[in-house]
Amino acid sequence: MATEKTLNDLFLDTLKDIYYAERQIVKTLPKMAKAASSAELKAGFEKHLEETEGHVERLEQIFELLDKPARGKTCDAILGIIEEGKSIMDEFKGTAALDAGLVSAAQAVEHYEIARYGTLKTWAQQLGLSEAVTLLDATLQEEVATDKKLSQVAMANVNLKAA
């Protein structure tokens, strides 16, 4: 007979998912920065790489709070989103549309992360994990800010060049 799963189990499972995702993003951001022709976009990817390394550290702190090992669980969603980004880099390499495509790919990643961190923060509140709430909220705010910055870069710069 299957054991009853709880919100605690779901929280830990989703934490493993986003931990895996963040570690994949750390590997991918340097490739995106290298592919970008816009100096502003390149700098944005480099800045977000530093932030993402901090996100990994915060997640490790949450695993520690839960007295669980920091282990990822394969996240098919992020692998698919990253693969789409690689396709854009291949198909649009050397074109004026590449940077607009990179912004699009990066925003797909950000929206996934915003969904995950918002959910985890809500669950942490429900579970009374106040330290985890604080850590998750800090990351959530950075992800939202990155998404806004990507939109600004797109509207003020890369979309115009691509058109």
NORFEN-V481220 format. One record per pair of residues at least 24 apart in sequence whose ideal C-beta (glycine too) atoms are under 6 Angstrom apart, sorted by the first residue. I is the first residue (numbers start at 1). J is the second residue. D is the distance in whole Angstrom. If there is no record, write none. Layout:
# NORFEN-V481220
i=I j=J d=D
i=I j=J d=D
This chain:
# NORFEN-V481220
i=7 j=123 d=6
i=11 j=123 d=5
i=14 j=120 d=6
i=16 j=71 d=6
i=16 j=72 d=6
i=16 j=73 d=4
i=17 j=73 d=5
i=17 j=75 d=5
i=18 j=116 d=5
i=19 j=59 d=5
i=19 j=72 d=5
i=20 j=72 d=3
i=20 j=73 d=6
i=20 j=75 d=5
i=21 j=75 d=5
i=21 j=78 d=4
i=22 j=52 d=6
i=22 j=55 d=5
i=22 j=56 d=5
i=24 j=78 d=5
i=25 j=52 d=5
i=26 j=52 d=5
i=28 j=82 d=5
i=32 j=102 d=6
i=35 j=89 d=5
i=36 j=99 d=6
i=36 j=102 d=6
i=37 j=99 d=6
i=38 j=99 d=5
i=38 j=157 d=6
i=38 j=158 d=5
i=40 j=153 d=6
i=41 j=99 d=5
i=41 j=153 d=6
i=44 j=149 d=6
i=48 j=146 d=5
i=51 j=142 d=5
i=55 j=139 d=5
i=58 j=135 d=4
i=58 j=139 d=6
i=61 j=135 d=6
i=62 j=132 d=5
i=62 j=135 d=6
i=65 j=131 d=6
i=65 j=132 d=6
i=81 j=108 d=5
i=81 j=109 d=6
i=96 j=161 d=5
i=96 j=162 d=5
i=97 j=162 d=4
i=99 j=158 d=4
i=100 j=158 d=5
i=100 j=159 d=5
i=100 j=162 d=4
i=103 j=150 d=5
i=103 j=154 d=5
i=103 j=158 d=6
i=106 j=150 d=6
i=107 j=150 d=5
i=110 j=143 d=6
i=110 j=146 d=6
i=110 j=147 d=4
i=113 j=143 d=5
i=114 j=143 d=5
